[in-house]
């Protein structure tokens, strides 16, 4: 009886934690997962509605929007985003990458150069603003802004919707960062 009672309590606690995480991740999506990373310099988000994109461009004086989903002129979301960015005076740059496949070193360096050369303030986004955007934000903070590795790595965490679980396909972004760290001589 005592074992069953303990098992029920553990199940309740785990269930509440999973439910809480689900509610939090849902909330992030409802608000566009928008975050001010470096005020006046760098912002991150999920795919925003055209209206929200225009609002953030104006409010934060964003000059460049980097879309990590890649250019897709046949998709309504892409055409609306590009039109809204242009209408509000921002430039749209596209960099196609998958959250579920590691980004090779050549492509990682291309992304780094794209962010380094982009006119700021910069907004980086993907579909959910968690995995690809998290990786790009870690890369930006550590390599461009000079933020220490441990602080930068928080951008690729559940706080922003990224689940660092090796059995999930999105763990490819963690693997990409770890591979890049080895090349540049960082050790986590």
N, C-alpha and C positions, 0 to 999 in steps of 0.2 A: 504493500500500500504506500509506503514512504517513497519507494522508487517511482511509482506511478505519479504521485503528487509532485515530485521533483521534475519528472519528465514533462508534466503538464505546464509547470511554471517556466521551464526552459523553452518549451514550444511557444508559450505566450510571449515571452521576452523576444525570442527570435522573430516571431511573427510580427510583433509590434515594430521591431527594428526594420524589417523588410518593408512593412507598410509605410513607415516614416520615410524611408529612403525613396520609395515609389512616389510618395506625395511631394517630396522635395524635388525630385527629378522632373515630375510633371509641372511643378511651379516654375522651374527654370525654363521650360519650354514655353509656358504661357507668357512669361515676361521677355522672351527672346534671348535669354541667357546673356544679356548685355552686361559687360563689366568694363569699368574704367581701370585699366591696368597701370598705365603711367599717365597721369593727368597731363593733358595737352600734347601727348605724344602717341599713345598706343591704346587701342580699345579692342575688345573681342565680343563676338556675339554668335548667335545661331542665325539661320536665314530669317531676316526680318521682313515684316510686311513692308510694302513700298512706303506707306505713310510713316511707319516707325523709322525706316531708314532715312527718309527726308528729315524727320524731326531730330534724329541723332546727328546727322551731318551738320545741320544748322546749329544745334545746341553746343556741340563739341568742336565745331569748326573743322570737321574732318575733310581732308584734301584727297585722300586715296582710300578706296575700298578694295581690299584684296579678297577675291572670291576663290576659296579653295575647292569649290565644286567643279571648277573649270567653266569655260565659255560654253553656252548651250543656246544659240540664237533661236532654236525651234521651240524652246520652252517659254511659256508665258511668264513664269517667275523671273527668268533671266532677263527677258526684254523689259519687264517692269522695273527690275532693279537697275539695269543699265540706264534706262530713261530717267529714273528718279535721281540717280547719282549725278548724271549730266545736268539735270534741271536745277540741282542744288549746288552745282559748281565743284563736284568731286570727280576724280578720275577713277574708272573701274579697271582693275587689273585682274586677270584670271590665271590661276595656277591649278591645274587638275591633279588631284591626288586622291587616293582611297584611304579610308580609315582602317580598312581590313587587310591591307597589304603593306609590308614595310616599304618605305621610301628609300631608294638607293642613295648612296653617298653623292653621286653626281647631282641627282635631283634635290637632295637636301641642300647642297651648296647653291643650286639655282634659286631655291626658295629663300635662302639667306640673302643672296645678292638682290633678289627682287624686293625684299623688305628693307634692306639697307639703302637701296636707291630710290625707294618710294618717297614722294613728298608727304610730309606729315602735317598734321596728325593722321594716323593710319587706323583704319578699322579692318580687322581680319575676321572672316567668318566662313563657316561651312554650313551643313544642314542643321545640325543640332548644337553647334558651338562647343562641343565637348572634346572630341578626339583629335581630328585634324587641326582644329583651332587651338586646342591645348598644346599640341606638339609645336605648332608655329609660334605660339606665345612663349613657350619655354626657350625655343631657339632664339627668338628676338631678345628676350630679357637677358639670357646668358651671353649671347654672342655680340649683340649690338648695344644693349643698354649697360652691360657690365655687371648685371646682378649676379650674386653668388648662386652656385649650382643648386643648393638645397632650396633656397627661396624660389628660384625660377621653376623648379620641378613641381611646386604646389599647383601650378597652372594646369598640370596634367593629372588631376585628382578628382575624387568624387565631389569636391566643393564646386566644380564647374560641370559636373555630369559625366566625367570620365571614370569608368570603373576599371581599376588596375588589376584585372584578374586574368592570369595567363591562359585560361581556357576560352576566353572570349576573343573573337577575331579582331576586335578593336585594340587588343594588346599590341598589335603591330606598331602602333605609335610609340609605345614604351620601348619595344625592340629597336625601332628606328633611332630613338634618342640614345639608348645604350650603345648602339653601334657607332653613332656620331661621337659620343663621349670618348670612346676608345681612340678614335682617329685624332681628336684634338687634345688628347692627353688628360682628360678628366676621369676621375675614378669615383664611382658612387659607392 
